[in-house]
Amino acid sequence: MLRPLCPEIPGHPLHVIQRGRLRSAIFFGEEDCTAYLGWLGRYAVDFACSVHAYVLMGNHVHLLLTPSRVGGVAGLMHSLDERYERYQVEVHHRDAALWEDRHEALPVHVGRYLISCMRYIELNPVRARVVAWPGQYRWSSFRANALGQDDPLLTPHAHYCVLGRGPEARQAAYRALFHDHASATPLRRARRTG
């Protein structure tokens, strides 16, 4: 059964989750991740969406997106999913459906959850025990948001920008939020109790 679509409001961020069909793998190597991020950047421009955080895991993706127009996230995800699925057929000769029926899009309250959502997204590889520290994982926005690595895909959200006066102070403040990464609360639980 398809989940209902989350209403998109221009200027309001959404936490988007897209899973492989039956939780199966969607990335099989660095080339796949590089291709996916390239198309994410292209479609983010085409559909007027800002990307604030992301992580590519073996069988799912988390994105923090802000649309500038109604339908931007839906259009981006439809085009991205379709293009990446064609790539999988061309490169890996995978002809089965790649994605779950529909991505999940959760509205993010900027004041209370935006930074928590970014942290939740970027801690995915740590929670999955792929790495011990998020900076060790190449396929996430952590290195840009916390360490200052250039990532043209990202647009810093205004709420992230108020963490510090300049880039170094902002990155240090953001990094400090990860020192006790074991206490990372999943976003859904934080929403229910908050």
C-alpha positions as CSV (number, residue, x, y, z in Angstrom):
1,M,0.0,0.0,0.0
2,L,1.4,3.4,-0.9
3,R,2.0,5.9,1.9
4,P,0.2,9.3,1.5
5,L,2.3,12.0,0.1
6,C,3.6,14.6,2.5
7,P,2.4,18.1,1.5
8,E,5.3,20.2,0.3
9,I,5.5,23.8,1.5
10,P,8.0,26.0,-0.2
11,G,10.8,27.0,2.2
12,H,10.0,24.2,4.7
13,P,12.6,21.3,4.9
14,L,11.7,17.7,4.5
15,H,13.6,14.6,5.7
16,V,13.4,12.2,2.8
17,I,14.1,8.5,3.1
18,Q,14.2,6.2,0.1
19,R,14.8,2.5,0.5
20,G,15.7,-0.3,-1.8
21,R,12.8,-2.7,-2.6
22,L,12.6,-5.3,0.1
23,R,15.6,-3.6,1.8
24,S,17.9,-4.8,-0.9
25,A,21.2,-3.1,-1.9
26,I,21.0,-0.1,-4.1
27,F,24.7,0.9,-4.1
28,F,27.4,-1.6,-5.2
29,G,30.5,0.5,-5.4
30,E,31.9,4.0,-5.4
31,E,30.9,4.6,-9.0
32,D,27.2,4.1,-8.0
33,C,27.5,6.6,-5.2
34,T,29.2,9.1,-7.4
35,A,26.6,8.8,-10.1
36,Y,23.7,9.1,-7.6
37,L,25.2,12.3,-6.0
38,G,25.8,13.8,-9.5
39,W,22.1,13.3,-10.5
40,L,21.0,14.5,-7.0
41,G,22.8,17.7,-7.7
42,R,21.4,18.1,-11.2
43,Y,17.8,17.4,-10.2
44,A,18.1,19.6,-7.1
45,V,18.8,22.5,-9.5
46,D,16.2,21.5,-12.0
47,F,13.5,21.2,-9.3
48,A,14.6,24.2,-7.1
49,C,15.5,22.2,-4.0
50,S,18.3,22.9,-1.5
51,V,20.2,19.9,-0.2
52,H,21.4,20.5,3.5
53,A,22.4,16.9,4.5
54,Y,22.6,13.5,3.0
55,V,23.9,10.0,3.6
56,L,24.0,7.1,1.1
57,M,23.8,3.7,2.9
58,G,24.0,0.3,1.2
59,N,20.2,-0.1,0.9
60,H,18.7,3.3,1.6
61,V,19.2,7.1,1.4
62,H,18.5,9.9,3.7
63,L,18.2,13.5,2.4
64,L,17.4,16.8,4.1
65,L,15.8,19.0,1.4
66,T,14.1,22.3,1.2
67,P,11.9,22.9,-1.9
68,S,11.5,26.4,-3.3
69,R,8.3,25.5,-5.0
70,V,5.4,23.1,-4.5
71,G,6.2,19.7,-6.0
72,G,9.9,20.3,-6.0
73,V,10.9,17.3,-3.8
74,A,8.4,15.0,-5.4
75,G,9.7,15.9,-8.9
76,L,13.4,15.6,-7.8
77,M,12.8,12.2,-6.2
78,H,10.8,10.8,-9.1
79,S,13.4,12.0,-11.7
80,L,16.4,10.8,-9.5
81,D,14.8,7.4,-8.8
82,E,14.0,6.8,-12.4
83,R,17.4,7.9,-13.7
84,Y,19.3,5.9,-11.1
85,E,17.2,2.8,-11.8
86,R,18.0,3.2,-15.6
87,Y,21.7,3.4,-14.6
88,Q,21.4,0.2,-12.6
89,V,20.0,-1.6,-15.6
90,E,22.7,-0.2,-17.9
91,V,25.7,-0.8,-15.7
92,H,24.7,-3.8,-13.5
93,H,22.1,-5.3,-15.8
94,R,19.6,-5.3,-12.9
95,D,16.1,-5.5,-14.3
96,A,14.1,-5.9,-11.1
97,A,12.5,-2.9,-9.5
98,L,15.1,-1.0,-7.4
99,W,13.1,1.2,-5.1
100,E,10.2,0.8,-2.6
101,D,7.0,2.1,-4.1
102,R,7.4,5.7,-2.8
103,H,9.9,7.7,-0.8
104,E,9.0,8.8,2.7
105,A,9.0,12.6,3.3
106,L,8.8,13.9,6.9
107,P,8.4,17.6,7.6
108,V,11.1,19.0,9.8
109,H,10.4,21.8,12.3
110,V,13.3,24.1,11.8
111,G,13.6,25.5,15.3
112,R,13.5,22.2,17.1
113,Y,14.6,19.5,14.7
114,L,16.7,20.8,11.8
115,I,20.1,20.4,13.4
116,S,19.0,17.1,15.1
117,C,17.8,15.8,11.7
118,M,21.2,16.7,10.1
119,R,22.9,14.9,13.0
120,Y,20.6,11.9,12.7
121,I,21.2,11.6,9.0
122,E,25.0,11.9,9.3
123,L,25.2,9.4,12.2
124,N,23.6,6.6,10.1
125,P,26.9,4.9,9.3
126,V,27.9,5.0,13.0
127,R,24.6,3.5,14.1
128,A,24.9,0.8,11.4
129,R,28.5,0.1,12.7
130,V,30.0,0.8,9.3
131,V,32.4,3.4,10.9
132,A,33.2,4.5,14.4
133,W,33.1,8.3,13.6
134,P,31.0,10.0,10.9
135,G,34.0,11.7,9.4
136,Q,35.3,8.3,8.3
137,Y,32.3,7.8,6.0
138,R,32.8,9.2,2.5
139,W,29.2,9.2,1.3
140,S,27.6,11.7,3.6
141,S,27.5,15.5,4.1
142,F,29.3,15.3,7.5
143,R,32.7,16.2,6.1
144,A,31.3,19.4,4.6
145,N,29.1,20.4,7.5
146,A,31.5,19.5,10.3
147,L,35.0,19.6,8.7
148,G,34.7,22.2,5.9
149,Q,35.3,19.9,3.0
150,D,34.0,21.5,-0.2
151,D,30.7,19.9,-1.3
152,P,29.0,21.8,-4.1
153,L,25.9,19.7,-3.6
154,L,25.1,21.4,-0.3
155,T,23.4,24.6,0.5
156,P,23.8,25.5,4.2
157,H,20.5,26.1,5.9
158,A,20.1,29.4,7.7
159,H,19.5,27.6,11.0
160,Y,22.9,25.8,10.5
161,C,24.6,29.1,9.7
162,V,23.7,30.6,13.1
163,L,25.8,28.0,14.9
164,G,28.8,30.3,14.4
165,R,29.9,33.7,13.0
166,G,32.2,32.2,10.4
167,P,32.7,28.8,8.7
168,E,35.3,27.6,11.3
169,A,33.2,28.5,14.3
170,R,30.1,27.0,12.7
171,Q,31.9,23.7,11.9
172,A,33.4,23.5,15.4
173,A,30.0,24.0,17.0
174,Y,28.4,21.5,14.7
175,R,31.2,18.9,15.4
176,A,30.7,19.4,19.1
177,L,27.2,18.0,18.7
178,F,28.7,14.7,17.6
179,H,31.0,14.1,20.6
180,D,28.4,12.0,22.4
181,H,27.2,10.3,19.3
182,A,25.9,7.3,21.3
183,S,23.1,9.4,22.6
184,A,21.7,10.2,19.1
185,T,18.0,9.9,19.3
186,P,16.2,8.7,16.2
187,L,14.1,11.6,14.7
188,R,10.8,9.7,15.0
189,R,11.2,9.1,18.7
190,A,12.2,12.8,19.3
191,R,9.1,13.9,17.4
192,R,6.7,11.8,19.4
193,T,8.1,13.0,22.8
194,G,8.9,16.6,21.8
